């Protein structure tokens, strides 16, 4: 990732203490004024999260169900994802300006889903970086995303059109079976990144070395049913194992509360392992989708956000894969 000499040379002295990560109460968006009421919560000196509702897309929340973030580096601000709409992106840009005097110098997108990039109209003047696979996915699917979010959230989406990432994250060659990883520096901040997969074909994880805050994208869902339109469960579980080996401290999932340690990772793994086991069993028994939807689901998962809508999508997205596998299995 190319950086200017001025950006790399800038210096900043971080405060000596790190704010604790406390549960937050996220204010509801205001449909009457189309104000997202975005708030920046400090997770560490120079590191902020902007929390969305732990919910499904609705007009009530303006399709704001994502946790975005931004990091002041001394050479400018790095923004992590830009939200679901033009209005969100513009309000995020304004929030950043109110929070830190540093200018925005770069945006990083963690995957191809719409709430990761449809706010880019607020950031047309800065480099917008994603992996090659994410850029290809956005080019392929952005038109459908725009249509779907207009249908789901109406006036919140007015004026929203795709401004795609315009830079590709440069990746070193990785050994077969080993996820690509690397580092980059902006100002006094060093960042590690890990290119994983499973939630989508390309799931980027960003870790700020100074604070230890990790933006893990869609690989971890905390107290929310995972979304699965591009999921590969086996790859996803392998990526969670890779994440676990990193011993993450402060974890910012794209969906669900910010938390410490592996609690969100462990919950996501439990759900995926249960889903894999149950869908395999149901398919081998020859159950149809409606029967799968009527089958018991553990109380833990039923209590998670967006269960009523997202689990139906899980079945629609993934169960046909298990049916196909069962039909192709040799008879015993």
Secondary structure by P-SEA (a helix, b strand, c coil): cccccccccbbbbccccccccccccccccccccccccbbbbbcccccccccccccccccccccccccccccccccbbbbccccccaaaaaaaaaaaaacccccccbbbbccccccccccccccccbbbbbcaaaaaaaaacaaaaaaaaaaccccccccccccccccccccccccccbbbbbccccccbbbbbbbccccccbbbbbbcccccccccccccccccccccccccaaaaaaaaaaaaaaccccccccccccccccaaaaaaaaaaaaaaaaaaaaaaacccaaaaaacccccccccccccccaaaaaaaccaaaaaaaaaacccc
